[in-house]
Amino acid sequence: MHTDINRIDYLKSLITNKSRFDYLDKYIQDPAIINEEKLYMLHILMDDTDLTSSHQESIIITTMLIQIALDTHDLILDAEEAPVNSTNKISQQLTVLAGDYYSGLYYLILSETNDFRLIKYLARAIKEINEEKMKLYYREFQSVSQFFAIIKQIESLLFTHVAQYCGAPTFIPIIEKWLLLQSIHMEMTSYNRGEKQLYNHWFKGADLDIANEIKDIALQEYAELQQAISQLPSTYEKQRKLLLKKLHAQMFTEAQYWKKVEK
């Protein structure tokens, strides 16, 4: 596990160095945040491939830069709801530019790798993510479960397409459930800190018991995720052990959050 932690830290430093732009960092809140769970999924996928270390790093850096670009563009929605003043206006304008900047970086890296097959998979993922985001923005969901079906796709499509590229479709349901649960976990963290209501932006004014429905969905996803990991083929024994250990630690933490909600 120590080696895995070192590897993740090393990959984070590579991504940070590639995405660094001090002027943008000055004005954008939480610039170029690296989602460690998504990075970990890429690390797990690459662990047993025949790809060279440099090729693996190129795939990981490119995929995470795409994720950063997508996340940065999503910050525009939050910025539009902030009070209007000169600082916020500059921040919003630079947020748009930052998304374009990160997008340009991953196109540059893709061109340097000459991996046209990877480009095909990533381009398809971006297209499908944007389609799912349109469903979300136009509220094309009738229930909490439908909402989370959309969230699951938005969070995981980039990484499930990389799994397909690597010839590891077995990991697709694991990635989907893992990243959905991480999204719920992050929302619960903000909720318990008193920073915001549960998915308040999307369910504003809705007469729904959101917390209990989210809890039921999370418990079901945890059970199905644990089963999917346990059933990984023997060729993925190392990944199976690492994922189960990490999952069990998260389940303990998550249980504490739900106790706070129930109070």
C-alpha positions as a printed Julia matrix, in Angstrom:
263×3 Matrix{Float64}:
   0.0     0.0     0.0
   2.91    2.32    0.77
   4.11    1.95   -2.82
   0.62    2.8    -4.09
   0.53    5.97   -1.97
   3.93    7.01   -3.29
   2.78    6.36   -6.84
  -0.36    8.47   -6.37
   1.68   11.34   -4.9
   4.1    11.11   -7.83
   1.26   11.2   -10.37
  -0.32   14.17   -8.57
   2.94   16.08   -8.84
   3.12   15.38  -12.58
  -0.44   16.58  -13.12
   0.08   19.68  -10.94
   3.23   20.61  -12.85
   1.41   20.25  -16.16
  -1.62   22.29  -15.08
   0.15   25.07  -13.21
  -0.7    28.65  -14.21
  -0.07   31.11  -11.36
  -2.17   33.98  -12.73
  -5.29   31.8   -13.04
  -4.63   30.24   -9.62
  -4.75   33.7    -8.06
  -8.37   34.32   -9.1
  -9.98   30.87   -9.31
 -11.23   29.26   -6.12
  -9.64   25.81   -5.63
  -7.82   25.83   -9.0
  -6.89   22.54  -10.66
  -8.15   20.32   -7.85
  -7.07   16.74   -8.48
  -9.73   14.2    -7.62
  -7.71   11.53   -5.83
 -10.36    8.82   -6.1
 -10.47    9.23   -9.87
  -6.7     9.26  -10.01
  -6.69    6.08   -7.91
  -9.06    4.38  -10.36
  -6.66    5.16  -13.21
  -3.76    3.84  -11.14
  -5.66    0.58  -10.53
  -6.49    0.25  -14.24
  -2.88    0.76  -15.33
  -1.39   -1.53  -12.71
  -1.36   -4.73  -14.77
  -1.24   -3.39  -18.32
   1.61   -4.05  -20.75
   1.97   -0.32  -21.43
   5.29    1.38  -20.73
   5.5     3.63  -17.67
   5.74    6.75  -19.86
   2.64    5.7   -21.83
   0.74    5.02  -18.62
   1.69    8.42  -17.27
   0.64   10.1   -20.5
  -2.79    8.45  -20.35
  -3.25    9.32  -16.67
  -2.12   12.94  -17.04
  -4.26   13.48  -20.14
  -7.35   11.94  -18.56
  -6.98   13.95  -15.35
  -6.42   17.19  -17.29
  -9.67   16.51  -19.12
 -11.37   15.98  -15.76
  -9.91   19.24  -14.43
 -11.11   21.07  -17.56
 -14.62   19.65  -17.16
 -14.69   20.52  -13.44
 -13.43   24.04  -14.14
 -16.17   24.71  -16.67
 -18.69   23.47  -14.09
 -17.48   26.18  -11.68
 -19.17   28.72  -13.98
 -22.58   27.57  -12.73
 -21.59   28.33   -9.13
 -20.02   31.65  -10.13
 -23.25   32.79  -11.81
 -25.06   32.53   -8.46
 -22.46   34.61   -6.58
 -22.99   38.34   -5.87
 -21.93   40.5    -8.79
 -18.81   42.57   -8.21
 -15.6    43.27  -10.1
 -13.65   40.47   -8.41
 -16.34   37.84   -9.09
 -16.63   39.02  -12.69
 -12.89   38.6   -13.24
 -12.98   35.21  -11.51
 -15.86   34.0   -13.72
 -14.17   35.16  -16.91
 -10.92   33.49  -15.9
 -12.76   30.3   -14.96
 -13.93   30.04  -18.57
 -10.4    30.71  -19.81
  -8.97   28.18  -17.35
 -11.27   25.45  -18.68
 -10.05   26.26  -22.19
  -6.45   26.32  -20.94
  -6.7    22.84  -19.42
  -8.51   21.58  -22.52
  -5.68   22.9   -24.66
  -3.16   21.12  -22.45
  -4.73   17.71  -22.91
  -5.02   18.21  -26.66
  -1.31   19.06  -26.7
  -0.42   15.93  -24.74
  -2.63   13.78  -26.96
  -0.9    15.12  -30.05
   2.47   14.32  -28.53
   1.51   10.69  -27.81
   0.12   10.04  -31.31
  -2.27    7.59  -29.65
  -5.23    7.99  -32.0
  -7.08    5.08  -30.43
  -6.97    6.82  -27.03
  -8.14   10.08  -28.62
 -11.17    8.23  -30.0
 -12.14    6.83  -26.59
 -11.65   10.12  -24.74
 -13.5    12.17  -27.36
 -16.46    9.78  -27.14
 -16.42   10.06  -23.35
 -16.46   13.87  -23.45
 -19.39   13.84  -25.88
 -21.39   11.46  -23.67
 -20.57   13.41  -20.49
 -21.86   16.63  -22.07
 -25.06   14.84  -23.12
 -25.59   13.67  -19.53
 -24.91   17.18  -18.22
 -27.62   18.53  -20.5
 -30.08   16.07  -18.92
 -29.05   17.41  -15.54
 -29.19   21.09  -16.43
 -32.64   20.72  -18.01
 -33.76   18.56  -15.07
 -34.67   15.54  -17.15
 -35.19   13.38  -14.08
 -38.35   12.5   -12.2
 -36.89   11.0    -9.04
 -33.82   10.9    -6.84
 -32.78    7.55   -8.33
 -32.97    8.95  -11.87
 -30.93   11.94  -10.75
 -28.2     9.68   -9.4
 -28.21    7.58  -12.56
 -27.2    10.76  -14.4
 -24.62   11.71  -11.76
 -23.11    8.22  -11.99
 -22.54    8.63  -15.73
 -21.15   12.16  -15.45
 -18.67   11.08  -12.78
 -17.53    7.82  -14.4
 -17.79    7.97  -18.21
 -14.29    9.34  -18.72
 -12.81    6.53  -16.66
 -14.98    3.69  -17.95
 -13.88    4.63  -21.47
 -10.25    4.39  -20.35
 -11.09    0.96  -18.91
 -12.4    -0.04  -22.33
  -9.26    1.33  -23.94
  -7.15   -0.79  -21.55
  -9.18   -3.92  -22.29
 -10.48   -4.07  -18.72
 -14.3    -3.91  -18.99
 -14.55   -5.92  -15.75
 -13.75   -2.72  -13.87
 -16.54   -0.64  -15.42
 -19.27   -1.37  -12.81
 -16.67   -0.9   -10.05
 -15.63    2.5   -11.41
 -19.25    3.61  -11.85
 -20.29    2.71   -8.31
 -17.04    3.85   -6.68
 -17.18    7.32   -8.2
 -20.91    7.75   -7.53
 -20.3     6.93   -3.87
 -17.43    9.4    -3.8
 -19.77   12.1    -5.14
 -22.28   11.3    -2.39
 -19.49   11.27    0.19
 -18.3    14.74   -0.86
 -21.86   16.07   -0.71
 -22.34   14.56    2.75
 -19.08   16.15    3.92
 -20.27   19.61    2.85
 -23.68   18.97    4.38
 -22.27   17.95    7.77
 -20.0    21.0     7.81
 -23.09   23.14    7.36
 -21.81   24.46    4.01
 -24.91   23.54    1.99
 -28.02   21.41    1.83
 -28.02   18.03    0.15
 -27.99   18.6    -3.63
 -30.06   21.71   -2.9
 -29.42   23.29   -6.31
 -31.1    20.42   -8.15
 -33.94   19.68   -5.75
 -34.76   23.23   -4.67
 -38.42   23.4    -3.68
 -38.97   19.67   -4.14
 -41.1    17.86   -1.56
 -38.72   14.96   -1.11
 -37.02   13.29    1.84
 -33.64   13.63    0.1
 -31.38   12.45    2.92
 -33.16    9.12    3.44
 -33.4     8.41   -0.28
 -29.69    9.15   -0.72
 -28.9     6.85    2.21
 -30.89    3.98    0.64
 -29.15    4.48   -2.72
 -25.72    4.66   -1.09
 -26.27    1.46    0.93
 -27.39   -0.42   -2.17
 -24.44    0.87   -4.21
 -22.01   -0.11   -1.43
 -23.38   -3.65   -1.32
 -23.24   -4.03   -5.09
 -19.74   -2.51   -5.23
 -18.42   -4.88   -2.6
 -19.85   -7.81   -4.52
 -18.38   -6.6    -7.83
 -14.91   -6.22   -6.29
 -15.11   -9.61   -4.58
 -15.95  -11.25   -7.91
 -12.94   -9.85   -9.78
 -11.03  -12.63  -11.61
  -7.94  -14.11   -9.94
  -5.76  -12.2   -12.4
  -6.79   -9.03  -10.52
  -6.1   -10.41   -7.03
  -3.86   -7.48   -6.07
  -6.46   -4.91   -7.14
  -9.22   -6.86   -5.4
  -7.42   -6.75   -2.04
  -6.52   -3.06   -2.35
 -10.02   -2.02   -3.37
 -11.75   -4.03   -0.64
  -9.45   -2.61    2.04
 -10.06    0.94    0.84
 -13.82    0.34    0.5
 -14.2    -1.05    4.02
 -12.42    2.01    5.45
 -14.79    4.3     3.53
 -17.86    2.36    4.66
 -16.88    2.98    8.29
 -16.47    6.71    7.65
 -19.72    6.93    5.71
 -21.66    5.29    8.54
 -20.61    8.18   10.78
 -22.04   10.69    8.3
 -25.41    8.98    8.15
 -25.64    8.95   11.94
 -25.25   12.75   11.9
 -27.96   13.08    9.24
 -30.36   10.94   11.24
 -29.91   13.23   14.25
